[in-house]
Amino acid sequence: MFLLMARIYPHILTGSPYMTSEGETFTIWMKSLLYHAYGCTVFNSKGEIVYRVDNYDNKCSNEVHLMDLRGKILFTIRQKKLLAFGCWNGYRWSGSSINKEKPWFQVKKYCRMLMRDVACRITVGYDKYWIVRFANKAAFRIVDVNGDVVAEAKRKYSSSGVVLGEDVLALEVVPHMDHSLIMAFVVVYGLIRRRM
């Protein structure tokens, strides 16, 4: 999969600060650190804030921005309202601008009655991913076209073994995956679940 991505998206893999050769674990708090804002805050394994979404408009707005700690926008995610089950387009920022004509990825929500555990399909160029929900509403995994898990989110436990609230998740991402892209998928899933 890494070699396929390197051929399709060589510019995102070369020296990307959002990709490592080892797996990463993040803590996702489905709340904004800002008062009177919706969103989420993402911490790395050292407890440092690495990503955030601050939605000042209203819960589940039509457009949100995934940012780094300093407020640099990495992805803009826009909902297309015309489709029956919901569709979101993700646009990657390059410097201080985005290509509004061509989304970087697209997420299509599936009907629960038809697809059961599959919440949505994600298309990134020629690559396809699916978000699969668990019986536990908060937990989910992102799988590739081969069924291999590329990221998995579960309820977070404290160091003493106490389960934290439903709005706190531990996200494990496999090596050689763009963490910012995975976080953009997580943001869309939060919008689907009406958590942001």
N, C-alpha and C positions, 0 to 999 in steps of 0.2 A: 504494500500500500504506500509506503514511504517513497519508493522509487517511482510509482505511478504519479503521486502528487508532485514529485520533483520535476517530472516531465511536463505536467499540465500547468503547474504554478511555480516555476523556478524562482520567480521574483519574491515570493513570500517565504521561501525556505532559506534563502541565502542570508545568514546573519540576522534572522528574525529574533527580536528580543522576547517574542511570545512563544518560543518553541525551545524545548530542551531535549537532550538525548536520553533523559531519564523521565520516568513517570512523575507527575506532580499531584499534590493533594491541596485542594482549596476549601475554605469555609465560605459558604454563601449565606448571608443574612438577608432575607427577603424584606429588607427595610432600608430606606434612605437614611443617611446620617443627618440630613437636613430636616429641620422642623417644618411641618406642613408640606412635605413632599413625599410622593410614593417612589418606589424604586427598589434597588438592592445594593448591597455592599459586599465585595469579595475580598477575602484575606488570603494570603499565601501561608505556607506552613510555618513561617517565622512570625506570623501575626501582623504582617504589614498589609495595608490596603493596596490592592493592585488594580481593581476594576470597580466601577460604580455606575449606577443609573440613578439619576435624580429627575423625577418626573413632576414638574410643578403644575402641570395642567390638571389632569384628573386621573383617577385610576383607570388603567387600560386605555390610554389615549391612542390616537391613530399614528403617532410618531414618537419614538423614544431614541435616546442616544446612549450607546455604551462608551464609557470614557475610561481613561486611565486615572491614576491617583491625582495627577495635576490638572485634570479636566480636558485633556486632549481627546477629541472625539475619534474613536476607532471605527465604529459602525453606527449608521443611522438605520433604524428599522421602521418601516412603514407598513401599515395594514391596508390591504385592498379590500374594500367593503362589498364589492359587487358579487363575490362568489358566495355560494350557499354556506359552506363550512368554514370559510376563513382562509386567507392567504396573506403572508407577510413577505416583503422583499427586504433584503439586507444589503446596504450599500457600504462598501469599505471606503474610508477616507484615505486620501493620499496627500500628505502635507495638510493644506488648509482647504481642500476641495474634494468633492465626490463626483463620480460620473452618474448623473441622475437618469441617464438613458438605459443603462444596463446594470441590473442588480448583481451583486457578488454571489448572493445565494437567495433561494426562495423556499419558503416553508408552507406546506399545504396541510391543513388540519383534516383529520379523518373523523368520520362519524363513529362514535363509540359502538353503536349497535352493529355496524358493518365490520369493523376492524378489531374489536375487543381491546387487546392490549396495546395496539399501535396507536399512538396519539397523533403523529404527523410524519410526513415525508419531507426530507430536506434535499434540495438539489444544489450542488456547488459545482458549476461547470459540468463535467461528465461524471462526477462522483455523486453517489446517492447515499443518504443516511436516513435512519428512522429513529424517532424517539419512542421508546417502549416504556409504558408505565407499569409499575408494580401494583400489587393489591394495596400496599400502603400508599395513600394518595400522594404523599410528598416525594416518594422515591421514584427514580426513573433511570434508564440507561440509554445511551446513544450508540447505535450499532451501524456498521457499514454494510455494503451490499453483500458481503460474505457472511454476515451475521456476527462478525467479530466486534466485541465491545471496545469503543474508543473512549468512552467516558461513562462514569456511573455516579449517580447522586443518591445518597442515603441519609437518613436522619443522623444528626451529629450527636455523639456522646461526649460528655466531659471526661477528663482524665480519671475521675473516680467512678466512671461507669454510669452516670446519670444521663438519661436521654434529655436533650434540650428541646425547645419548642419546635412546632411543625415548621416554623419559618427559618430554622437553622439547618443547613444541609452540609454534608461533607461530599465534595466532588473530587473523584479520582480521574485523572486524565492520563492516557497511555503516552509513552514516549513518541516524539516526532510528530505530535499533533499541535496545531496552532491553538494555543489556549484562548486567545482573543476570539477566534472563530467559534470555539466550543462555548465560550461565555455568551456570544451572540445567540447561539442556539438556545441556551438556557434562558436568556432574556425572553425570546419568543415563547418558549414553553411557559414561562411565568405569565406572559400576557394571555396565552390561551387559557390558563387556569385562573385568570383574573386575580393574580397576586400582586401585580405592579400597577 
